[in-house]
């Protein structure tokens, strides 16, 4: 993969990660299109997939860090909340990890058409238009269900953001709790992938993409991803996130046309 194409894929991944539309599915479409245009294989490596998680991790830290820090600073009063949060993240992460290893070692995802994942994402987003105001609290069984849903979202075209948020709303969680649990469950998985990428980075031939222009572009992409995440949260709070279901018609069409 050339430096230019690596940048295109990287910046696209960073920005689309903030949207409820399956960033990996969009990357699959982009990889196929770029491969046909330039006549070379531009499929990202597993190392690239891991390292590209770090910009999203930074976006989440900038966006949610202050809220978590406030709880940590008053830990004498909030220790029970922090303990409960840690337990829920461990539980959800382990349930998701089960599906990750199942898909990885059985290769089940290779039989899953991309357009079907996009269609499921669109249907779930559309269902938000009929979702009632929730009053339920986060508990063990709801976190276990959401961890399972997050694991199933590893299927191509299925958005992790969209599925976990929509299912949490249908489980009766209020919008703000649904938003919080959606991104909280994602964070440990992205940290694990990012750390794995750092571990394998040393000794790998990746220096060709590291320069000042790449860093400047990365900063702009992070800024754009932060703004998009803020806007998605606003849409979720104002019950307008379902409108993205109309957008999903476009990737469904392209993935069908490309035979994905």
C-alpha positions in Angstrom: 0.0 0.0 0.0 1.4 3.4 -0.9 1.7 6.3 1.6 -1.1 8.3 -0.2 -3.6 5.4 -0.1 -2.7 4.6 3.5 -3.5 8.2 4.4 -6.8 8.1 2.6 -7.9 4.9 4.3 -6.7 6.2 7.7 -8.4 9.5 7.6 -11.7 7.9 6.3 -11.6 5.4 9.2 -11.0 8.1 11.8 -13.8 10.3 10.6 -16.4 7.6 9.9 -15.8 5.9 13.2 -17.8 8.7 14.9 -20.9 7.9 12.8 -23.4 5.0 13.3 -22.8 3.6 9.8 -20.1 0.9 10.2 -16.7 2.4 9.5 -15.2 -1.0 8.6 -18.0 -1.6 6.0 -17.2 1.8 4.4 -13.5 1.0 4.4 -14.3 -2.3 2.6 -16.1 -0.4 -0.1 -13.3 2.2 -0.4 -10.6 -0.6 -0.5 -12.3 -2.3 -3.4 -12.8 1.0 -5.3 -9.2 2.2 -4.8 -7.9 -1.2 -5.8 -9.8 -1.1 -9.0 -8.8 2.5 -9.8 -5.1 2.1 -9.0 -4.8 -1.6 -9.9 -3.1 -2.6 -6.7 -4.1 -4.4 -3.5 -4.8 -1.8 -0.8 -6.3 -4.1 1.8 -5.2 -2.9 5.2 -3.2 -5.2 7.4 -4.2 -6.2 10.9 -1.5 -4.0 12.3 -3.0 -1.0 10.4 -6.5 -1.9 11.8 -5.1 -1.9 15.4 -3.0 1.3 15.1 -5.8 3.3 13.5 -7.8 2.9 16.8 -5.6 5.4 18.6 -7.0 8.5 17.0 -10.5 7.4 17.9 -9.3 6.6 21.4 -8.0 10.2 21.7 -11.4 11.5 20.4 -13.2 9.5 23.2 -10.8 10.7 25.8 -11.2 14.4 24.8 -15.0 14.0 24.6 -15.7 11.9 27.8 -12.5 12.4 29.8 -13.8 15.3 31.9 -16.9 13.4 33.0 -14.9 10.4 34.1 -12.3 12.7 35.7 -14.9 14.3 37.9 -16.0 10.9 39.3 -12.3 10.0 39.9 -11.6 13.2 41.7 -14.4 12.6 44.2 -13.8 8.9 44.5 -14.6 8.9 48.2 -18.2 9.6 47.2 -18.3 7.9 43.8 -16.3 4.8 44.5 -19.4 2.6 44.3 -20.3 4.1 40.9 -16.7 3.6 39.6 -16.7 0.0 40.9 -20.0 -0.8 39.2 -18.9 0.8 36.0 -15.7 -1.2 36.0 -17.6 -4.4 36.6 -20.0 -3.7 33.7 -17.2 -2.9 31.4 -15.4 -6.2 32.3 -18.6 -8.1 31.8 -19.5 -6.5 28.5 -16.0 -6.8 27.2 -15.7 -10.5 28.0 -19.0 -11.3 26.3 -17.9 -9.3 23.3 -14.5 -11.1 23.3 -16.3 -14.4 23.1 -17.9 -13.4 19.8 -14.6 -11.9 18.6 -12.7 -15.1 19.0 -15.6 -17.2 17.6 -15.7 -15.2 14.4 -11.9 -15.0 14.2 -11.2 -18.8 14.5 -14.3 -20.0 12.6 -14.1 -17.5 9.7 -17.9 -17.1 9.9 -17.7 -13.5 8.8 -16.5 -14.5 5.3 -19.9 -15.8 4.5 -21.7 -12.7 5.6 -22.6 -10.2 2.8 -21.7 -6.6 3.5 -25.0 -5.3 2.2 -26.9 -7.4 4.7 -25.0 -5.8 7.6 -25.7 -2.3 6.2 -29.4 -3.2 5.9 -29.6 -4.4 9.5 -27.9 -1.2 10.6 -30.4 0.9 8.6 -33.4 -1.0 10.0 -32.2 -0.6 13.6 -31.6 3.1 13.1 -35.1 3.5 11.6 -36.7 1.7 14.6 -35.5 4.6 16.9 -38.4 6.7 15.5 -40.8 4.4 17.4 -38.7 4.0 20.6 -40.4 5.2 23.8 -38.7 7.3 26.5 -36.8 4.9 28.7 -36.7 4.8 32.5 -34.8 1.6 33.1 -31.4 1.4 34.9 -28.2 -0.4 33.7 -27.9 -3.8 35.3 -26.0 -7.1 34.8 -28.3 -8.8 32.3 -28.7 -5.6 30.2 -24.9 -5.2 30.0 -24.6 -8.9 29.1 -27.1 -8.5 26.3 -25.4 -5.3 25.0 -22.0 -7.1 25.1 -23.5 -9.9 23.0 -24.9 -7.3 20.6 -21.6 -5.6 20.4 -20.0 -8.9 19.5 -22.5 -9.6 16.8 -21.7 -6.1 15.4 -18.3 -7.5 14.3 -20.2 -8.9 11.3 -19.4 -6.9 8.2 -21.6 -3.8 7.7 -23.2 -3.9 11.2 -22.4 -0.7 13.1 -21.3 -1.2 16.6 -22.4 2.4 17.6 -25.8 2.0 16.0 -26.6 -1.5 17.2 -25.6 -1.1 20.8 -27.3 2.3 21.1 -30.6 1.1 19.5 -30.7 -2.1 21.5 -30.0 -0.2 24.7 -32.9 2.1 23.9 -35.2 -0.8 23.3 -34.1 -2.4 26.6 -35.6 0.7 28.2 -32.5 2.8 29.0 -32.9 6.6 28.9 -31.1 8.3 26.0 -28.3 9.7 28.0 -27.6 6.3 29.7 -27.8 4.6 26.3 -25.3 7.0 24.8 -22.9 6.5 27.8 -23.1 2.7 27.9 -22.6 2.5 24.1 -19.3 4.3 24.1 -18.2 3.0 27.4 -18.4 -0.6 26.1 -16.5 0.3 23.0 -13.6 1.9 24.7 -11.9 -1.2 26.3 -12.0 -3.0 23.0 -10.4 -0.2 21.1 -7.8 0.2 23.8 -7.0 -3.5 23.6 -6.6 -3.3 19.8 -4.6 -0.1 20.0 -2.2 -1.6 22.6 -1.8 -4.7 20.5 -0.9 -2.5 17.5 1.7 -0.7 19.5 3.2 -4.0 20.6 3.5 -5.3 17.0 4.5 -1.9 15.6 8.1 -2.1 16.8 10.0 -4.0 14.1 7.3 -3.6 11.5 8.0 -1.6 8.3 5.5 1.2 8.9 7.9 4.2 8.9 6.9 5.1 5.3 3.7 6.6 6.5 5.1 8.6 9.4 5.9 12.2 8.6 4.8 15.7 9.5 2.1 15.8 6.8 0.6 12.6 8.1 0.5 14.0 11.6 -1.1 17.3 10.5 -3.7 15.3 8.5 -4.3 13.1 11.5 -4.9 16.1 13.8 -7.4 17.5 11.3 -9.1 14.1 11.1 -9.3 13.9 14.9 -10.8 17.4 15.0 -13.4 16.4 12.4 -14.2 13.1 14.2 -14.6 15.0 17.5 -17.1 17.5 15.9 -19.0 14.6 14.3 -19.2 12.7 17.6 -20.5 15.8 19.3 -23.2 16.2 16.6 -24.1 12.5 16.8 -24.6 12.8 20.5 -26.8 15.9 19.9 -28.9 13.9 17.4 -29.2 11.1 19.9 -30.3 13.4 22.7 -32.9 15.1 20.5 -34.2 11.8 19.1 -33.1 12.5 15.5 -30.5 9.8 15.1 -33.0 7.6 13.2 -32.5 9.9 10.2 -29.2 8.1 9.4 -31.4 5.2 8.3 -32.0 7.0 5.1 -28.2 7.4 4.5 -27.8 3.6 4.9 -29.6 3.2 1.5 -26.4 4.5 -0.2 -23.9 1.9 1.2 -26.5 -0.8 0.7 -26.7 0.1 -3.0 -22.9 0.4 -3.5 -22.2 -2.9 -1.7 -24.8 -4.7 -3.8 -23.4 -3.1 -7.0 -19.8 -4.1 -6.1 -20.9 -7.7 -5.1 -19.8 -7.3 -1.4 
